[in-house]
Amino acid sequence: MPSSHPPVRGGGTGMEGGGEGTLRAMSPSGRMGLGAVSEPTKKEVAFMKNRRFLLFVLTVLVLFVASSAFGAASTTLTVGQGAEPVELDPQNITDNPSEEVCFQIYEGLVGFDVEDGRLEVAPRLADSWEVSEDGRVWTFHLKKGVVFHSGAPFNAEAVKKNFDRLLTGKYKRSSLFTPFLSEVKVVDDATVQFLLSMSFGPFLHTMCHTAAIIIDPTSIDSGVEIKNNPSGTGPFKFKSWQKGDRITLEAFDKYREGKPAMETVVFMSIPDDNARTMMLETGEIDIAERISAFEVERLKKDQNIALTIQPGMRVMYIAMNNLDPTLKDPKVRQAINYAVNREAICRNILKGYARPIDSPMAYAVNGYAPVEGYKYDPQKARALLAEAGWKDTDGDRIPKKGGKRLELNLWSPNGRYPMDLKTAEAVQGYLHEIGIDAKLSTMDWAAFLAATSVKPEENKSQLFLMGWSPSTGDSDWVLRPLFHTKQWIPEGGNRSFYSDTEVDRYVDIGMTENDPEKRKAAYLEAQKLIIADAPWLTLYVLDNVNGRRSNVKGLVESPLELIFVKGVTKE
């Protein structure tokens, strides 16, 4: 490791998809330094001036429609998502909007209950389970009398068929199980065994992932396109998908816990934060996810709206392509880390609804360990660039090498995460202050995932803004998919093409060890090495801020940025 690494003191311890889209370049005037972080644009000022009029018009329209359809609306729940799901095949999805819809349609053998903001593994399609002394045989006893949306029975054969598909097919989530799962064996109609090739510490947490939820076997046998025609055992069954607009689900009258109160659930794709908030205020939608930090204080005063604010598990970061000729130098990556004032971004852009973090995993993740990373120090950043050969040779404060200035592309989604584009603009501004010309472009979510999922030799990315929330709630599903050498895109989730043999070794220890303290210690060492190498610019952990109409009761909200609507009623 280079001597310029930050000091590290000891201490205890998705996403890809296809799609077409267009890159939209941001003009240089979009650059933002520290002093400009909190200033609204002229467009935003104009928007706010017209906000009251727009709200008035929308309110009149919604009240008119509601007056003629109140009975139907009382059993219809409409959810505003920040991005459209990519697909609904649970073994192939890597993005949060897709996961959220899938969890209403499908169920796994186990799942997460939310207890005081933390995740607890609990039964779903299994009544109970036990594990052998060596940790390599897990036996699940299944619920009886459960049926899929097609009417087909749920049983041990259905479980085996699903995991055989996952293990033998080339699905994006196969790598979650292939390192440790050898075989799934049917004992009898209501008993199934998972035979592991090695002890696997986070097994139960991993069984809560969308990759482990059970697809209707008739769908697998028929060859139907599952990604657009899902069928499971969940409380809601798939009805329709109007691409670019909404997914509609309807209550499953044979659900094992009884038919849900909501007859219809609609997931609308509303990428614009302002539009999503306005539609909540007018009642056009019942739930708005990822409320903008700028709207929170105002919405708190609205008696018709209830806000939920809780610590999340999503870490936002700027990934760096470690194979890029410029970014393969760790001194350049470290300079970028020193250049950005994360505290100012959290304070001025996220309005305090995010917390700076040095670790790539959030505080609430199972196995989190505090580590020390980079502090805002633009002088140190410039010094590191100079050490890497990027020097100011003519006094214009612009570092150059071979007569050329340091230019990098910076990609960002717009609306996928709270204040994502504004965060990217701020990063662009901070990099400009140390002489890096970051050319910012934005694109829709599907195109963004496609562009960052290209195999290494064809990948054009350099810097790009992303977020990661581990669907298993465990450290394994942060460090393994994002930093292990065997997890490079497109096989895994390592979009930065980072590779280090010692990091791989510690991540493997954490994966195979059952002792929680030994796992925690291994992950701490892995984090120290990762932070020193700086494959990312880690930014902050987002608070989950969701809004709902005050008559919506029984909503379950997970720190994994998922909502569960099976128990929802409307008063």
Secondary structure, DSSP 8 states (H G I E B T S, - for coil): --TTS------------------EE--GGG---GGGTT---HHHHHHHHTHHHHHHHHHHHHHHHHHHSHHHHTTEEEEEESS------TTT--SHHHHHHHHHH---SEEEEEETTEEEEEESSEEEEEE-TTS-EEEEEE-SS-B-TTS-B--HHHHHHHHHHHHHS--TTGGGTTTTEEEEEEEETTEEEEEESS--TTHHHHTTSGGGS---HHHHHHT--TTTS---SSSEEEEEEETTTEEEEEE-TT-TT---S-SEEEEEE---HHHHHHHHHHTS-SEE-S--GGGHHHHTT-TTEEEEEEEEEEEEEEEE-TTSTTTTSHHHHHHHHHH--HHHHHHHTSTTSEEE-SSSS-TTSBT----------HHHHHHHHHHTT-B--SSSS--EETTEE-EEEEEEESSSSTTHHHHHHHHHHHHHHTT-EEEEEEE-HHHHHHHTTS-GGG---SEEEEEE--TTSBTHHHHHHHH-GGGBTTTSSBTT----HHHHHHHHHHHH---HHHHHHHHHHHHHHHHHH-SEEEEEEEEEEEEEETTEE--EEETTTEEE-TT-EE-
